[in-house]
Amino acid sequence: MARSSADDMELKRSCEAGILSKEKDRETVVMSMRVAKGRGVWGKAGKLASRHMAKPRVLAVTTKKKGQRTKAFVRVLKYSNGGVLEPAKVYKMKHLSKVEVVPNDPSGCTFLLGFDNLRSQSVSPPQWTMRNKDDRNRFLMCILNMCKEIYGAIPKVVGMDVVEMAMWAKDNTTVKVTQVSTKDGPVESLVGEADSQVAIQKDLVLQTEDEDTEALLDTYIMAIGEAEAFSERMKRELVALESANVYALMETETVVEEVLEGLEIASICVEDFDEWLGIFNVKLRHMREDIQSIEWRNNKLELQSDSNVALIDELDKMLVLLQIPPEYEASLTGGSFDEGNMVKNIEACEWLTSAIKNLEASNLDPIYVREKRAEFVLLKCTFVRRASEFLRNYFPSLIDFMLNDKGNFSQRGQLQRPDHADMRYKCRTYARLLQFIKNLDKSCLMPLRKSYCHSLNLLIRREAREFSSELRAGSKASKSSTPLFEGPASANQSISITDTTADAYCKMITSSFFAHFMCFDVAALAPSDESDNNNPVAVSEPPGSSAKPINSSAELGVLNQCLQELLDGIQEDFYAIVDWAFKLDPLSCISMHGITDRYLSGQKAEVAGYVHVLLDDLETRISILFSRFVDDACYQIEKYERNVRQIGVVPYIPRFSQLAARMEQYINGSRDLVDQAYTKIVTIMFVTLEKIAQVEPKYVDIVLLENYAAFQHSLYDLANVVPTLAKYYHQASEAYEQACSRHINLVIYIHFEKLFQFARKIEELMYNMSPEEIPFQVGMSKVDFRKMLKSSLSGLDKTINAMYRKLQKNITAEELLPSLWDKCKKEFLDKYATFLKLISKIYPSETVISVNEMKDTLASL
């Protein structure tokens, strides 16, 4: 039987820990039991019916000392989410009024604890179900003992037989230590559970119940008034019962004899059957041994038969594997490599490759296939040597034939793109052969690559030289004789040169012989054989290269080296095109740089190899040439600094707008080169302009505002679409406003010097004294103020006209005069309004022309 949870010390410790986590005072757990909690409902006639919603709980009987008193509690603990016990409810044992066993439970393990301090008696109390009756009796006896020892009374017990509980207590007597409250305090005493339960049994039967029991027993005449008489009666009845049993046995003697006779006959039959079964068992054992022997011999024969069949199949396969077909042997050892025989050669290569692979993959002992392997190796070496020698001679002969045919190159007056269709067809014919040679022996690829690259390099350099020469000869364009910043330029002529040079360079870059090796505007390689046969790039690659991606860095390096050998020397023709285009029109470098940068960005350096290096060198050369052009332009701008005093707008500002418009037309892709040129040229322009303006200090602001205004006017449209020019446009606008402000202030102070000097003196005096004290200073009296005002504002119309003529006198750009005069009037009115505010504080009683009157006067002129 499983151990009771009351003896589980781990459960007691868990209960103590759970109670201690919620309570400040420590409590002693006397007993703890795992129970199932249910809730009953009130049925008919006030009876309690159970509801099947059980929850796992732990009931613990605890005690707590408080001074000389001891309190007892019944605690209910539940399991948290982490499986830890935590207090759910606590009942004081002094309020326990009833202990009732639920009659609806047939097992008798469900009981109720009734407390007289519950708030609502209409709510059904919880039902507690133990595992068995022993746990129930043990728990209830513990509660009754605690009530008796601590509170001197026990609750009402309903639904349990006190005699049954007394007998259970007698059979389950254990020694335990209890605490008994005395006058001197609680004392531990060693008592037996049976003794305590018998003592409680006496108290379980109340006086009224005793009287009811006696009345019930009196209703039956059992003659048990005296023990001796009752004992004599029971003995007589026992003797009579035994006599009756013996008499009955004697009456059935004949029946017993018949039964014994039948049993003897059955025993004899059973012995016969046992002998027969033994005989049959021996025969069956011998038959079983014979059958096993037959099955073993049969299995051995079947295994031998299967092995022989498998051996014959393997020998047939080996013969097929080791036997060389005569037609393949003829092709591999002495066949021709003409185009008509390539199908047979390819089939022979396929058979040889698969035969060698199958022989290497087989599990045969090398001793058995040593001679055949040597024969295959000799056949492979013979074929690879013959094929390599044929291809090394075939590539140069093919290239020599194309070099001797003048129709393959550009003629005078006829620009012809190189056509490699025939060469691609012939290379495609031998592409599969190259792949098989690579699979059979990789060491033979290097000589084939060198032969192929050397031969094709001669053809490419010849085609590039002829193509470049005819491009230059066929692109006739006259270069402008006027320097960039030293005379008028013809925009139409420059554009025609741009189209010619840029088109020539683009044709050179995208010519067929170069585009195929650079993979410009050509579809990517596909891994299938069909794609290899239709893609011109695949057949124009160096021998041994395959359409599949190259994963080995060593193999990639070898192929890039071959590509360098293939294209080495072609760069000189591209340099010649670039130099020729620069001489015709330096701005064509912008288009060439954009074209080169576009192709560079589409290439991977590790894959393109030498092609990437060649394009990078071209881009660097174009950048150097264009930088030389930009430096020349900056030098021409700086020469204006050494000229005589400039009047009006310097010539390089409108010419720069023309240059910028032309440069924007040349852009083909990236604009970094153009933006760098803008930055350098405009910076030199502004620095030179400042130096030119300082030649005549009297006209510094006039020169600056006219030239900055011209810069804004000429670049207004371009600044809206070019961010770099927009930055310098705003810089020129700020410089223009500053120059205007300085020049206008100078003109105003020239004609109203006394007025604003008087205002400046007032501002200086207001730092040290109050406004009321200023009229008493020397030269600041009201009389002095009236004299100054009369001399400054008398003949105001003439003064303002003179101020306008002063502005008009030195301005060469008449279109700037209206806006400049408006700025002058606005600035004068602002200064005059500030002057009136000062005067109103110092001379409040004086009458002065108001701002509105001054504004009307200015407007009328």
Secondary structure, DSSP 8 states (H G I E B T S, - for coil): ----GGG-HHHHHHHHHHHHHH-SS--EEEEEEEEEEEE-EE-GGG-EE--S--EEEEEEEEEEEETTEEEEEEEEEEE-TTS-EEEEEEEEGGGEEEEEE-TT-TTS-EEEEEETT-S-TTS--EEEE-SSHHHHHHHHHHHHHHIIIIIS---EEESS-HHHHHHHHHHT--EEEEEEEETTEEEEEEEEHHHHHHHHHHHHS-HHHHHHHHHHHHTS----SSHHHHHHHHHHHHHHHHHHHHHHHHHTHHHHHHHHHHHHHHHHHHHHHHHHHHHHHHHHHHHHHHHHHHHHHHHHHHHHHHHHHHHHHHHHHHHHHH---HHHHHHHHH---SGGGHHHHHHHHHHHHHHHHHHHHS---HHHHHHHHHHHHHHHHHHHHHHHHHHHHHHHHHHHHHHH-GGGS-BTTB------HHHHHHHHHTHHHHHHHHHH-GGGHHHHHHHHHHHHHHHHHHHHHHHHHHHHHH-------S-TTSS---HHHHHHHHHHHHHHHHHHHT-HHHHHHHTTT-----SSHHHHHH-HHHHHS-TT--SS----HHHHHHHHHHHHHHHTTTHHHHHHHHHHHHHH-TTHHHHHHHHHHHHHHTS-HHHHTHHHHHHHHHHHHHHHHHHHHHHHHHHHHHGGGGSS---SS-THHHHHHHHHHHHHHH--S--HHHHHHHHHHHHHHHHHHHHHHTTSGGGHHHHHHHHHHHHHHHTHHHHTT-HHHHHHHHHHHHHHHHHHHHHHHHHHHHHSHHHHHHHHHHHHHTTTS-TTTGGGSTT-SHHHHHHHHHHHHTTHHHHHHHHHHHHHHH-S-GGGHHHHHHHHHHHHHHHHHHHHHHHHHH-TT-----HHHHHHHHHH-
